[in-house]
Amino acid sequence: MATEDDSTVVASRWGGIIELQPQQLIRVAILGLVTGIVAWLVTLFMQDVVLSALSCGEATGVTCEEMTADLASIIGTVVAGVVGLLGLVKLGVYRPIIVVVAALICLWQLAVWTDGLQWYEAIAWYGALYAILYVLFAWLVRPRSLVIVLLAVIPTVVLIRLLSVL
């Protein structure tokens, strides 16, 4: 026989959902926008100032430029991850490391995607994509059960990565 206590046990087993206020969601979007802009600035700075002078010197080979762009993109993505993680912790977002790692996996090739765009277009794409993904994953990590979170986040990341290669 099912009693009210049985439904409480089932609810506590799956843990419920962490509440996410609209104001906090807006703050996460703003943080994502700022994080995207930081990622773009760091990538640009590393590519044009630091790495091109260190690795290429006076050489102008295509291989050197590609290597510099790839390394700058990785550094920009990692710096953005740290900035995003610190910001999400400060905002009190539930499971911020999952939000950041999922967003970084989805946006790993963002510098390649925006290569050739005008600076204002690239910065707009960086800001918008980081903001959208931070909000999406902050929303998806709300269940208290880690199993449910992983069952929601992993397929979403895989789907986004598959869509990005099309």
C-alpha positions in Angstrom: 0.0 0.0 0.0 1.3 3.4 -0.9 1.3 6.0 1.8 2.2 9.7 1.8 5.5 8.7 3.4 6.3 6.6 0.3 5.9 9.6 -2.0 8.2 11.5 0.2 10.8 8.7 0.0 10.6 8.7 -3.8 10.9 12.5 -3.9 13.9 12.5 -1.7 15.5 9.7 -3.7 15.5 11.8 -6.8 16.2 14.9 -4.8 14.0 17.5 -6.3 15.1 20.6 -8.2 17.2 23.6 -7.0 15.2 26.8 -7.5 16.7 29.3 -10.0 15.3 32.8 -9.8 14.9 34.8 -13.0 17.2 37.5 -11.6 19.9 34.9 -11.1 19.4 33.6 -14.6 19.8 37.1 -16.0 23.0 37.5 -13.9 24.3 34.2 -15.4 23.5 35.5 -18.9 25.4 38.7 -18.2 28.3 36.7 -16.8 28.3 34.5 -19.9 28.4 37.6 -22.1 31.3 39.1 -20.2 33.1 35.7 -20.2 32.7 35.5 -23.9 34.1 38.9 -24.4 37.1 38.0 -22.1 37.7 34.8 -24.1 37.7 36.8 -27.4 40.1 39.5 -25.9 42.5 36.9 -24.4 42.5 34.9 -27.7 43.2 38.0 -29.7 45.9 39.3 -27.4 47.6 35.9 -27.2 47.5 35.4 -31.0 48.6 38.9 -32.1 50.9 40.0 -29.3 52.3 37.1 -27.2 52.5 34.0 -29.3 53.3 35.4 -32.7 56.3 37.1 -31.2 57.4 34.1 -29.2 56.9 31.3 -31.6 57.2 32.8 -35.0 59.6 35.7 -34.6 60.2 37.1 -38.1 58.8 34.0 -39.9 55.6 34.4 -41.8 54.7 30.8 -42.5 51.1 29.5 -42.6 52.0 26.7 -40.3 53.2 29.1 -37.7 50.1 31.3 -38.0 47.8 28.2 -37.6 49.7 26.9 -34.6 49.6 30.3 -33.0 45.9 30.7 -33.6 45.1 27.2 -32.2 47.2 27.8 -29.1 45.7 31.2 -28.6 42.2 29.8 -28.8 43.0 27.1 -26.2 44.5 29.7 -23.8 41.5 32.0 -24.3 39.1 29.2 -23.7 40.9 28.1 -20.5 41.0 31.7 -19.2 37.3 32.1 -20.0 36.6 28.9 -18.1 38.4 30.2 -15.0 36.6 33.6 -15.2 33.3 31.9 -15.7 33.8 29.4 -12.9 34.8 32.2 -10.4 31.8 34.3 -11.5 29.4 31.4 -11.2 30.7 30.6 -7.7 30.3 34.2 -6.8 26.7 34.1 -8.1 25.9 31.0 -6.1 25.0 28.9 -9.2 24.5 25.2 -8.4 27.2 22.9 -9.8 29.2 25.7 -11.5 32.0 23.3 -12.6 29.6 21.3 -14.7 28.2 24.5 -16.3 31.7 25.7 -17.2 33.1 22.4 -18.5 30.0 21.7 -20.6 30.1 25.2 -22.1 33.8 25.0 -22.8 33.4 21.6 -24.6 30.6 23.1 -26.7 32.7 26.2 -27.6 36.1 24.6 -27.9 36.4 25.6 -31.7 34.8 29.0 -31.4 37.9 30.8 -32.6 37.9 28.7 -35.8 34.2 29.3 -36.3 34.6 33.1 -36.0 37.9 33.3 -38.0 37.5 35.8 -40.8 34.6 37.7 -39.2 34.9 41.4 -38.4 35.9 42.1 -34.8 32.4 43.3 -33.8 30.8 40.2 -35.3 33.2 37.9 -33.6 32.8 39.5 -30.2 29.1 39.4 -30.6 29.2 35.7 -31.4 31.5 35.0 -28.4 29.3 37.0 -26.0 26.0 35.6 -27.3 27.1 31.9 -27.4 28.7 32.0 -23.9 25.6 33.7 -22.5 23.2 31.2 -24.1 25.2 28.2 -23.0 25.8 29.4 -19.5 22.0 29.9 -19.1 21.2 26.6 -20.7 23.6 24.6 -18.5 22.8 26.5 -15.4 19.2 25.5 -16.1 20.0 21.9 -16.8 22.1 21.3 -13.6 19.2 22.2 -11.2 18.2 18.6 -10.3 19.7 17.5 -7.0 20.5 14.1 -8.4 23.9 14.0 -10.2 22.7 11.1 -12.3 19.8 13.1 -13.7 22.1 16.1 -14.3 24.5 14.0 -16.3 21.7 12.3 -18.2 20.6 15.8 -19.3 24.0 17.5 -19.8 26.0 14.9 -21.6 23.5 14.3 -24.5 23.0 18.1 -24.8 26.8 18.6 -25.1 27.0 15.8 -27.7 24.1 17.2 -29.7 25.6 20.7 -29.7 29.0 19.4 -30.8 27.4 17.3 -33.5 25.5 20.3 -34.7 28.6 22.4 -34.7 30.4 20.2 -37.2 27.7 20.4 -39.7 
